[in-house]
Amino acid sequence: MLQIDVVTLFPKMFDAVTQSGITGRACDNRVYQFLPWNPRDFAANAHRTIDDRPYGGGPGMVMMVEPLKQALLAAQQRQRSAGVRKPKVIYVSPQGPLLTHQKVMSLSQEEGLVFLAGRYEGVDERVIEGYVDEEISIGDYVLSGGELAVMVVMDSVIRQLPGVLGDEQSAQQDSFVNGLLDCPHYTRPEVFDGRAVPNVLMSGNHADIMRWRLMQSLGRTQQRREDLFKSREVSAEERQLLEQYRMEAQGAGK
Ligand code: 9D3
Protein backbone atom coordinates (compact mmCIF):
# COMPACT_ATOMS: atom_id res chain seq x y z
CA MET A 1 0.00 0.00 0.00
CA LEU A 2 1.40 3.42 -1.01
CA GLN A 3 1.90 5.67 2.00
CA ILE A 4 1.07 9.37 1.46
CA ASP A 5 1.69 11.96 4.19
CA VAL A 6 1.20 15.70 3.74
CA VAL A 7 2.52 18.55 5.88
CA THR A 8 -0.16 21.24 5.57
CA LEU A 9 -1.84 24.06 7.49
CA PHE A 10 -5.17 22.98 5.89
CA PRO A 11 -5.65 19.20 6.44
CA LYS A 12 -9.39 19.32 5.68
CA MET A 13 -8.77 20.40 2.08
CA PHE A 14 -7.57 16.83 1.41
CA ASP A 15 -11.03 15.38 2.09
CA ALA A 16 -11.69 16.36 -1.53
CA VAL A 17 -9.22 13.69 -2.69
CA THR A 18 -9.67 11.02 -0.01
CA GLN A 19 -13.50 11.09 0.11
CA SER A 20 -14.65 11.55 -3.49
CA GLY A 21 -14.58 9.65 -6.75
CA ILE A 22 -11.89 7.26 -7.94
CA THR A 23 -9.35 8.44 -5.35
CA GLY A 24 -11.95 8.16 -2.57
CA ARG A 25 -12.76 4.56 -3.50
CA ALA A 26 -9.04 3.73 -3.74
CA CYS A 27 -8.59 5.07 -0.18
CA ASP A 28 -11.54 2.93 1.06
CA ASN A 29 -9.98 -0.08 -0.70
CA ARG A 30 -6.63 0.48 1.06
CA VAL A 31 -4.77 1.10 -2.22
CA TYR A 32 -3.05 3.98 -0.42
CA GLN A 33 -2.99 5.32 3.13
CA PHE A 34 -3.19 9.08 3.72
CA LEU A 35 -2.24 11.11 6.79
CA PRO A 36 -2.00 14.92 7.12
CA TRP A 37 0.36 16.64 9.56
CA ASN A 38 -0.29 20.21 10.73
CA PRO A 39 2.90 22.17 11.47
CA ARG A 40 0.89 24.17 14.05
CA ASP A 41 0.84 21.03 16.21
CA PHE A 42 4.66 21.25 16.28
CA ALA A 43 4.92 24.99 17.04
CA ALA A 44 7.13 26.01 19.96
CA ASN A 45 4.92 28.68 21.60
CA ALA A 46 1.40 28.91 23.04
CA HIS A 47 0.29 31.05 20.09
CA ARG A 48 1.22 28.14 17.82
CA THR A 49 3.24 30.48 15.58
CA ILE A 50 4.51 28.87 12.36
CA ASP A 51 5.40 31.94 10.28
CA ASP A 52 7.68 34.96 10.71
CA ARG A 53 8.83 38.06 8.81
CA PRO A 54 11.44 37.61 6.06
CA TYR A 55 15.07 38.54 6.78
CA GLY A 56 16.05 41.32 4.38
CA GLY A 57 12.56 42.77 4.50
CA GLY A 58 9.78 42.71 1.94
CA PRO A 59 6.10 41.78 1.90
CA GLY A 60 4.47 38.70 3.38
CA MET A 61 5.59 36.00 5.79
CA VAL A 62 7.83 32.91 5.60
CA MET A 63 7.08 29.49 7.13
CA MET A 64 9.52 28.82 10.00
CA VAL A 65 12.08 26.00 9.98
CA GLU A 66 11.42 24.24 13.30
CA PRO A 67 7.68 23.35 13.04
CA LEU A 68 8.20 22.16 9.44
CA LYS A 69 11.25 20.05 10.39
CA GLN A 70 9.35 18.39 13.25
CA ALA A 71 6.26 17.71 11.10
CA LEU A 72 8.38 16.27 8.26
CA LEU A 73 10.32 14.02 10.67
CA ALA A 74 7.06 12.78 12.26
CA ALA A 75 5.65 11.95 8.82
CA GLN A 76 8.83 10.10 7.80
CA GLN A 77 8.93 8.19 11.08
CA ARG A 78 5.34 7.06 10.62
CA GLN A 79 6.15 5.85 7.10
CA ARG A 80 9.19 3.88 8.32
CA SER A 81 6.99 2.22 10.96
CA ALA A 82 4.62 1.30 8.12
CA GLY A 83 7.53 -0.41 6.32
CA VAL A 84 8.63 2.32 3.90
CA ARG A 85 12.39 1.98 3.38
CA LYS A 86 13.03 5.44 1.91
CA PRO A 87 10.18 7.98 2.09
CA LYS A 88 10.52 10.54 -0.75
CA VAL A 89 9.99 14.13 0.46
CA ILE A 90 8.52 16.47 -2.15
CA TYR A 91 8.07 20.24 -1.79
CA VAL A 92 5.47 21.55 -4.24
CA SER A 93 6.60 25.01 -5.30
CA PRO A 94 6.57 27.35 -8.30
CA GLN A 95 10.39 26.93 -8.41
CA GLY A 96 10.29 23.19 -9.19
CA PRO A 97 10.46 21.45 -12.58
CA LEU A 98 7.03 20.97 -14.18
CA LEU A 99 5.06 17.80 -13.43
CA THR A 100 4.99 15.40 -16.41
CA HIS A 101 3.37 12.05 -17.15
CA GLN A 102 6.85 10.50 -16.85
CA LYS A 103 7.30 11.97 -13.35
CA VAL A 104 3.82 10.74 -12.34
CA MET A 105 4.77 7.21 -13.47
CA SER A 106 8.03 7.22 -11.49
CA LEU A 107 6.30 8.56 -8.33
CA SER A 108 3.71 5.76 -8.62
CA GLN A 109 6.59 3.25 -8.18
CA GLU A 110 7.61 4.69 -4.77
CA GLU A 111 6.68 3.05 -1.45
CA GLY A 112 6.07 6.33 0.36
CA LEU A 113 5.59 10.01 -0.52
CA VAL A 114 5.78 12.89 1.97
CA PHE A 115 4.51 16.19 0.53
CA LEU A 116 5.14 19.66 1.91
CA ALA A 117 2.52 22.27 0.99
CA GLY A 118 3.64 25.87 1.50
CA ARG A 119 1.59 28.95 2.33
CA TYR A 120 2.46 32.67 2.48
CA GLU A 121 5.64 33.51 0.52
CA GLY A 122 6.98 29.96 0.97
CA VAL A 123 9.22 28.07 3.38
CA ASP A 124 12.63 28.95 4.89
CA GLU A 125 15.22 27.76 2.31
CA ARG A 126 17.00 25.66 4.97
CA VAL A 127 13.97 23.32 5.12
CA ILE A 128 14.45 22.59 1.42
CA GLU A 129 18.22 22.16 1.77
CA GLY A 130 17.98 19.82 4.76
CA TYR A 131 14.76 17.85 4.42
CA VAL A 132 13.45 17.88 0.82
CA ASP A 133 14.40 15.38 -1.91
CA GLU A 134 12.73 17.16 -4.84
CA GLU A 135 10.55 20.10 -5.85
CA ILE A 136 7.60 19.96 -8.25
CA SER A 137 5.55 22.72 -9.91
CA ILE A 138 2.22 21.95 -11.61
CA GLY A 139 2.31 24.84 -14.10
CA ASP A 140 3.12 28.46 -14.82
CA TYR A 141 0.32 30.19 -12.92
CA VAL A 142 0.02 31.40 -9.33
CA LEU A 143 -1.86 29.42 -6.66
CA SER A 144 -2.60 30.66 -3.12
CA GLY A 145 -0.73 27.73 -1.58
CA GLY A 146 0.67 24.26 -2.21
CA GLU A 147 -2.36 22.19 -1.17
CA LEU A 148 -4.12 22.13 -4.55
CA ALA A 149 -0.81 21.27 -6.23
CA VAL A 150 -0.29 18.33 -3.83
CA MET A 151 -3.81 17.13 -4.64
CA VAL A 152 -3.09 17.30 -8.37
CA VAL A 153 0.03 15.16 -7.90
CA MET A 154 -1.83 12.75 -5.59
CA ASP A 155 -4.72 12.30 -8.04
CA SER A 156 -2.44 11.68 -11.02
CA VAL A 157 -0.28 9.18 -9.07
CA ILE A 158 -3.14 7.29 -7.37
CA ARG A 159 -4.93 6.55 -10.66
CA GLN A 160 -1.77 4.76 -11.85
CA LEU A 161 -1.76 2.33 -8.90
CA PRO A 162 -2.74 -1.30 -9.56
CA GLY A 163 -6.48 -1.98 -9.12
CA VAL A 164 -7.62 1.67 -9.10
CA LEU A 165 -9.02 1.83 -12.65
CA GLY A 166 -11.06 -1.01 -14.20
CA ASP A 167 -9.95 -2.77 -17.39
CA GLU A 168 -12.43 -0.54 -19.26
CA GLN A 169 -10.74 2.81 -18.64
CA SER A 170 -7.22 1.61 -17.83
CA ALA A 171 -4.46 4.19 -17.36
CA GLN A 172 -2.87 2.59 -20.46
CA GLN A 173 -5.55 4.26 -22.62
CA ASP A 174 -4.88 7.73 -21.25
CA SER A 175 -3.96 10.67 -23.42
CA PHE A 176 -0.17 11.37 -23.15
CA VAL A 177 0.52 7.61 -23.07
CA ASN A 178 0.44 7.67 -26.89
CA GLY A 179 1.35 11.38 -26.98
CA LEU A 180 -2.00 12.45 -28.49
CA LEU A 181 -5.01 14.39 -27.26
CA ASP A 182 -8.29 12.53 -26.85
CA CYS A 183 -10.91 12.30 -29.63
CA PRO A 184 -14.42 13.86 -29.29
CA HIS A 185 -17.09 11.90 -27.39
CA TYR A 186 -20.89 11.72 -27.90
CA THR A 187 -23.88 10.12 -26.18
CA ARG A 188 -27.68 10.38 -26.57
CA PRO A 189 -29.56 12.18 -28.03
CA GLU A 190 -28.63 11.54 -31.68
CA VAL A 191 -29.43 15.17 -32.56
CA PHE A 192 -28.96 18.09 -30.10
CA ASP A 193 -29.61 21.76 -31.04
CA GLY A 194 -29.69 20.57 -34.66
CA ARG A 195 -26.21 19.03 -34.37
CA ALA A 196 -26.03 15.34 -35.26
CA VAL A 197 -23.57 12.78 -33.96
CA PRO A 198 -20.94 12.00 -36.66
CA ASN A 199 -22.30 9.28 -38.99
CA VAL A 200 -19.29 7.00 -38.60
CA LEU A 201 -20.03 6.56 -34.86
CA MET A 202 -23.54 5.28 -35.75
CA SER A 203 -22.22 2.94 -38.49
CA GLY A 204 -21.28 0.00 -36.28
CA ASN A 205 -18.09 -0.44 -38.33
CA HIS A 206 -15.47 -0.83 -35.58
CA ALA A 207 -12.44 -0.42 -37.88
CA ASP A 208 -13.88 2.80 -39.38
CA ILE A 209 -14.65 4.13 -35.88
CA MET A 210 -11.10 3.40 -34.66
CA ARG A 211 -9.67 5.14 -37.75
CA TRP A 212 -11.94 8.19 -37.27
CA ARG A 213 -10.95 8.49 -33.59
CA LEU A 214 -7.25 8.32 -34.45
CA MET A 215 -7.78 10.94 -37.19
CA GLN A 216 -9.49 13.28 -34.69
CA SER A 217 -6.73 12.75 -32.11
CA LEU A 218 -4.00 13.46 -34.66
CA GLY A 219 -5.77 16.52 -36.10
CA ARG A 220 -6.58 18.06 -32.74
CA THR A 221 -3.07 17.48 -31.41
CA GLN A 222 -1.50 19.11 -34.49
CA GLN A 223 -3.88 22.11 -34.28
CA ARG A 224 -4.00 22.64 -30.51
CA ARG A 225 -0.71 21.29 -29.16
CA GLU A 226 2.13 21.83 -31.60
CA ASP A 227 4.55 21.07 -28.73
CA LEU A 228 3.18 17.54 -28.25
CA PHE A 229 2.86 16.95 -31.99
CA LYS A 230 6.43 17.93 -32.85
CA SER A 231 8.00 15.44 -30.41
CA ARG A 232 6.30 12.52 -32.18
CA GLU A 233 6.99 10.29 -35.22
CA VAL A 234 4.24 10.37 -37.90
CA SER A 235 3.64 7.17 -39.89
CA ALA A 236 2.43 7.02 -43.51
CA GLU A 237 -1.09 6.02 -42.38
CA GLU A 238 -1.15 8.92 -39.90
CA ARG A 239 -0.10 11.41 -42.60
CA GLN A 240 -3.03 10.22 -44.70
CA LEU A 241 -5.44 10.62 -41.76
CA LEU A 242 -4.17 14.17 -41.16
CA GLU A 243 -4.77 14.97 -44.84
CA GLN A 244 -8.36 13.69 -44.51
CA TYR A 245 -8.82 15.72 -41.27
CA ARG A 246 -7.79 18.93 -43.06
CA MET A 247 -10.25 18.26 -45.91
CA GLU A 248 -13.18 17.82 -43.50
CA ALA A 249 -14.89 20.67 -41.64
CA GLN A 250 -12.85 20.51 -38.41
CA GLY A 251 -9.55 20.98 -40.21
CA ALA A 252 -10.75 23.73 -42.56
CA GLY A 253 -13.09 25.82 -40.42
CA LYS A 254 -12.75 26.06 -36.61
C1 9D3 B 1 2.44 36.16 -4.19
C2 9D3 B 1 3.63 35.37 -3.85
N1 9D3 B 1 4.54 35.22 -4.97
C3 9D3 B 1 5.48 36.35 -4.97
C4 9D3 B 1 6.10 36.54 -6.30
C5 9D3 B 1 5.30 33.97 -4.87
C6 9D3 B 1 4.45 32.80 -4.58
C7 9D3 B 1 4.52 32.15 -3.36
C8 9D3 B 1 3.71 31.05 -3.10
C9 9D3 B 1 3.56 32.31 -5.53
C10 9D3 B 1 2.74 31.22 -5.26
C11 9D3 B 1 2.82 30.60 -4.04
C12 9D3 B 1 1.95 29.43 -3.75
N2 9D3 B 1 2.07 28.40 -4.77
C13 9D3 B 1 2.44 27.15 -4.50
O1 9D3 B 1 2.65 26.81 -3.35
C14 9D3 B 1 2.61 26.22 -5.60
C15 9D3 B 1 2.40 26.37 -7.01
C16 9D3 B 1 1.96 27.47 -7.80
O2 9D3 B 1 1.63 28.58 -7.34
N3 9D3 B 1 1.91 27.30 -9.16
C17 9D3 B 1 2.24 26.12 -9.76
N4 9D3 B 1 2.66 25.07 -9.07
C18 9D3 B 1 2.73 25.22 -7.70
S1 9D3 B 1 3.26 24.02 -6.68
C19 9D3 B 1 3.07 24.95 -5.33
Residues whose N, C-alpha, C, O or C-beta is under 5 A from the ligand:
A	BS01	9D3	V92 S93 P94 G118 Y120 E121 G122 I136 S137 I138 G139 Y141 V142 L143 S144 G145 G146 A149
